[in-house]
Amino acid sequence: MKATEHDYDTLSQAMNGLRDEGYTAQFECNEKGIRSVSSDQYYKPENLKITRQFRFEGMSNPADSSLLYALRSSDGTKGTLVMSYGSEHSHHLDQIIEIQEEDK
């Protein structure tokens, strides 16, 4: 998956901008699936779409990078998922890879 071009300089700016666009839920991955933190509801990758994504590299260490995904669920929930990456990430990457990008 390619990260899209963005207008944000920092991860926090992007998260704030997406929140203003209605992406208010926060998602996280664990062994059970992809969970909305506030509702504690779990989603399978096929019930989510990636609407936008952003890549940020660390200011002091380029290996300290992260991806921000804007997600929309089949029930209309919109939120974000942040994934750190590099040589040592502990996220459930296989679940994220299964999420399809929204048709443009």
N, C-alpha and C positions, 0 to 999 in steps of 0.2 A: 504494500500500500504506500502510495506517495502522500506526503503531507502537502496540504495546499499552501499557497502563498497567503500571507496574513498581513494585517495592518497593526499588529500588536508587537511591542518590543519585549514584553515580559509575560510570563505565565499568569500572573495575577491580573494584569490588564485584560488578557484574553478571557479569563474566567469571569471577571466583572462585566465585560462586554456581552458575553453569552448569557449571563444572568439577566442583563437588561433586555435580552431578546427572548426571555422566557425559559431558558435552560436552568431551572432552579434546583432540580434534583441532583444529588451526588451519587454516582455509581462507584462500586468497587467490585473487584473479582476475588472470589475465593473458591475453595474446592467444590462448593455446591452450585456455583454459577455466578451470574452477574447480579448484584444486589443494589437496590435503591436504599441508601442508608436511612433516609427519613421514614420511609414506609415499611422497610424490612421485607419488601417484595423481591422475589428472585425472578430473573428473566433468562431465558435461553437465548443464545446468539441469534437464532432465527426470528425472535420476537423483537429484535432491535435493528435499527439502521443508523449508520454513521452519516450524519448530515454535513459535518465539517471536521477537519482535523488540523492541528497546528503542531509544529516541532520547535522546541526551544533548546538551545545549547547553553550550558552553564557559563557564567561570566568568567569565573576564575579557572574552571577546568572544563574544556570542551567534551570530555568523557561524561560529565555530569549533565546528562540531557534528559528531556522528558517529552512525551507526546500528550497532547490534550485532545480528547475526542468529544465532540458534541453528538449526543445520541438521542434518538426518538424511539419510543417503544410502540408496540402495536396498540396499547391502550391509551396512547397520547402523552404519556409522561416524557418530558424533555429534561435532559440533564447532561452532566459532564463526567468523564472518567479520565483521570490522570495516570499515566504509566511512565515510570522512570525506566530508562534503558541504558544499556552499556554492558560491560563485561559481567556485572553482577546485579541482575534484576530478579526479583522474586515474584513477579506477576504471573498470572495464568495466561500467558501469551496465546496458547492454543484457542482459548475462548474468544479472545479479541480478534484473532485472524478469521474466525468463522463469521463475524458480523459483516454483513454486506453494506456497501455504500449505497446511499439513497440515490435513486435515479434522478438525474438533473433534467 
